[in-house]
Amino acid sequence: MNTTTAYIVNALLVLLVVRQILWHRLDLRGLAGPVLAVGAAAVFFLSSSSVPTGGNDVLLELALVAAGAAMGCLSGLFTHLRRDRDGLVWGHAGWVSASLWVTGMGARAAFVFAAANGLGPAIGRFSAAHDITSSKAWVAALVMMALADVLTRLAVLFVRSRRLAAAPAAVPAAPAAVPVAAGTGAHV
């Protein structure tokens, strides 16, 4: 995979954020779109290799999966939800949520750019010093980080939206009768 292809795929994934900023229904179709997009990207990025497990590759992968899951959880918690009159749940990513997603995507894109434009030898030295076996370990870890980010965000949104949908609808309180003037018996 070349750097240009990686940029294009990352840019398409960032465009998912635009959809998340707008109000959209949180039904199965709305939740499935991001899963399918990231799943397709995972197949694209991981299709030429398996996930490396030698040396400290698994530790690298777990660390980046944990970072992705933390960002996804926070992003899901900072997504605004509301229920309409029909009981349907709608959501949109606020600035914090969208910023977390763009930051994660941007960090991965910046790493790819840096590795291809001069920092490759430094990353190689770091990898050798920390027993990371190959660039394939970095690719797998970064892709799994993105997957963890999206899947965790969607899991949080699913739980929050189901709770909101199951909550009793807010019933407006009837206005209380307030005496207008003492002794007149009139109420408003």
PLY file of the C-alpha trace (Angstrom):
ply
format ascii 1.0
element vertex 188
property float x
property float y
property float z
element edge 187
property int vertex1
property int vertex2
end_header
0.00 0.00 0.00
1.35 3.40 -0.88
1.10 6.59 1.13
-1.36 8.23 -1.27
-3.78 5.34 -0.90
-3.49 5.55 2.88
-4.26 9.28 2.75
-7.32 8.68 0.57
-8.69 5.97 2.86
-8.05 8.12 5.95
-9.71 11.12 4.30
-12.79 9.03 3.51
-12.94 7.88 7.12
-12.65 11.47 8.35
-15.60 12.36 6.12
-17.66 10.05 8.31
-17.21 12.69 11.00
-19.17 15.17 8.88
-22.16 12.84 8.97
-21.75 12.37 12.70
-21.84 16.14 13.31
-25.29 16.40 11.74
-28.33 15.07 13.60
-28.97 11.48 12.49
-31.11 8.62 13.71
-29.36 6.15 15.96
-30.95 3.04 14.57
-29.24 -0.08 13.23
-28.67 1.49 9.83
-27.15 4.61 11.35
-24.84 2.60 13.59
-23.90 0.06 10.90
-22.47 2.58 8.41
-19.35 3.49 10.40
-18.76 -0.16 11.32
-18.89 -1.20 7.67
-16.60 1.66 6.60
-13.95 0.90 9.20
-14.32 -2.83 8.60
-13.67 -2.27 4.89
-10.63 -0.15 5.75
-9.38 -2.89 8.06
-9.70 -5.47 5.29
-7.95 -3.07 2.92
-5.04 -2.39 5.28
-4.68 -5.87 6.75
-5.41 -7.94 3.64
-1.77 -8.31 2.64
-0.60 -9.56 6.02
-1.69 -11.20 9.19
-1.44 -9.47 12.54
2.17 -9.88 13.72
2.59 -11.41 17.17
6.37 -11.68 17.54
8.51 -9.75 20.01
6.55 -6.91 21.60
4.15 -6.59 18.68
1.19 -7.68 20.81
2.04 -5.07 23.46
2.16 -2.36 20.79
-1.17 -3.55 19.38
-2.79 -3.70 22.82
-1.52 -0.23 23.73
-2.95 1.31 20.57
-6.21 -0.64 20.90
-6.54 0.71 24.46
-5.87 4.27 23.24
-8.47 3.84 20.48
-11.02 2.41 22.91
-10.47 5.30 25.34
-10.97 7.85 22.57
-14.04 6.00 21.32
-15.57 5.85 24.79
-15.04 9.56 25.35
-16.36 10.35 21.89
-19.50 8.32 22.60
-20.02 10.05 25.92
-19.66 13.50 24.33
-22.14 12.74 21.54
-25.43 14.62 22.02
-28.58 12.46 22.05
-32.26 13.37 22.04
-35.53 11.55 21.61
-38.19 12.91 19.30
-41.96 12.82 19.81
-42.17 9.41 18.13
-39.64 7.95 20.56
-36.85 7.73 17.97
-33.36 8.53 19.23
-31.25 11.03 17.32
-27.63 11.94 17.88
-24.90 14.23 16.69
-21.28 14.51 17.57
-20.43 17.69 19.41
-17.12 19.43 18.95
-15.40 17.36 21.62
-16.57 14.11 20.09
-15.70 15.13 16.54
-12.33 16.51 17.66
-11.44 13.22 19.30
-12.21 11.32 16.12
-10.32 13.76 13.89
-7.38 13.73 16.32
-7.19 9.94 16.18
-7.40 9.86 12.38
-4.97 12.76 12.09
-2.44 11.11 14.39
-2.53 7.92 12.33
-2.18 9.88 9.08
0.68 11.94 10.56
2.47 8.74 11.60
2.18 7.34 8.06
3.40 10.65 6.62
6.32 10.83 9.06
7.33 7.22 8.41
7.36 7.82 4.65
9.05 11.23 4.79
12.19 11.01 6.86
11.26 9.50 10.22
11.28 5.92 8.95
14.83 5.25 10.21
13.99 6.68 13.66
10.85 4.54 13.84
12.98 1.57 12.79
15.48 2.24 15.58
12.65 2.64 18.10
11.12 -0.61 16.86
14.41 -2.49 17.15
15.07 -1.10 20.64
11.59 -2.13 21.78
11.46 -5.50 19.97
8.74 -4.53 17.49
9.34 -6.91 14.64
8.30 -4.99 11.51
6.35 -2.18 9.93
3.46 -4.64 9.60
3.11 -4.53 13.40
2.67 -0.75 13.22
0.12 -1.05 10.41
-1.87 -3.69 12.29
-1.73 -1.71 15.55
-2.88 1.54 13.91
-5.73 -0.18 12.06
-6.84 -1.97 15.24
-6.68 1.38 17.07
-9.13 2.83 14.53
-11.38 -0.21 14.85
-11.36 0.02 18.65
-12.14 3.75 18.45
-15.16 3.30 16.20
-16.50 0.11 17.77
-16.21 1.46 21.31
-17.88 4.72 20.32
-20.72 2.82 18.68
-21.10 0.50 21.67
-21.38 3.51 24.00
-23.88 5.16 21.65
-25.90 1.96 21.38
-26.18 1.63 25.18
-26.95 5.33 25.66
-29.55 5.37 22.87
-31.30 2.23 24.17
-31.46 3.73 27.66
-32.89 6.96 26.28
-35.43 5.08 24.14
-36.54 3.00 27.15
-36.88 5.96 29.51
-40.42 7.17 30.10
-41.38 10.13 27.97
-41.28 13.46 29.73
-44.82 14.62 30.41
-45.25 18.35 30.75
-46.56 19.27 34.16
-50.02 20.80 34.33
-49.88 24.41 35.42
-50.84 24.83 39.04
-53.74 27.05 39.99
-52.44 30.24 41.53
-54.75 32.58 43.45
-54.83 35.98 41.77
-56.01 38.04 44.66
-56.93 37.11 48.16
-60.60 36.96 48.75
-61.70 37.06 45.07
-61.74 33.28 44.57
-60.37 33.78 41.03
-57.66 31.46 39.78
-55.47 31.74 36.74
0 1
1 2
2 3
3 4
4 5
5 6
6 7
7 8
8 9
9 10
10 11
11 12
12 13
13 14
14 15
15 16
16 17
17 18
18 19
19 20
20 21
21 22
22 23
23 24
24 25
25 26
26 27
27 28
28 29
29 30
30 31
31 32
32 33
33 34
34 35
35 36
36 37
37 38
38 39
39 40
40 41
41 42
42 43
43 44
44 45
45 46
46 47
47 48
48 49
49 50
50 51
51 52
52 53
53 54
54 55
55 56
56 57
57 58
58 59
59 60
60 61
61 62
62 63
63 64
64 65
65 66
66 67
67 68
68 69
69 70
70 71
71 72
72 73
73 74
74 75
75 76
76 77
77 78
78 79
79 80
80 81
81 82
82 83
83 84
84 85
85 86
86 87
87 88
88 89
89 90
90 91
91 92
92 93
93 94
94 95
95 96
96 97
97 98
98 99
99 100
100 101
101 102
102 103
103 104
104 105
105 106
106 107
107 108
108 109
109 110
110 111
111 112
112 113
113 114
114 115
115 116
116 117
117 118
118 119
119 120
120 121
121 122
122 123
123 124
124 125
125 126
126 127
127 128
128 129
129 130
130 131
131 132
132 133
133 134
134 135
135 136
136 137
137 138
138 139
139 140
140 141
141 142
142 143
143 144
144 145
145 146
146 147
147 148
148 149
149 150
150 151
151 152
152 153
153 154
154 155
155 156
156 157
157 158
158 159
159 160
160 161
161 162
162 163
163 164
164 165
165 166
166 167
167 168
168 169
169 170
170 171
171 172
172 173
173 174
174 175
175 176
176 177
177 178
178 179
179 180
180 181
181 182
182 183
183 184
184 185
185 186
186 187
